[in-house]
Amino acid sequence: MSIHATVLAVATLIGASLLASSAVQAQANPCDSQSQRITCSQQCCGGKTCAPACEADCVRACVAACKNPSAASSYNSQLSTYQKRCGNRSIR
């Protein structure tokens, strides 16, 4: 294996690990993130950009749940529905 192929293989592994960690972070608590809106968007829509309707419904509800703990239970109970409607393919 040449040096260039080795460097490419290492870069690919690093990129894959970063992608995996961002997917795990998207499933983590978005309220712990410094960029709540982005993390909420990832949680709602997966790795793609949220449609305006999902932004208005799911992402807004997620951010509100972070600011108001009494809204968190309502958001958490509807999260699966939001994710399905917003096309999040990472859910089961």
Secondary structure, DSSP 8 states (H G I E B T S, - for coil): --HHHHHHHHHHHHHHHHHHHHHHHHHS-GGGSSSHHHHHHHHHHTTS---HHHIIIIIHHHHHHHH-HHHHHHHHHHHHHHHHHTT-TT--
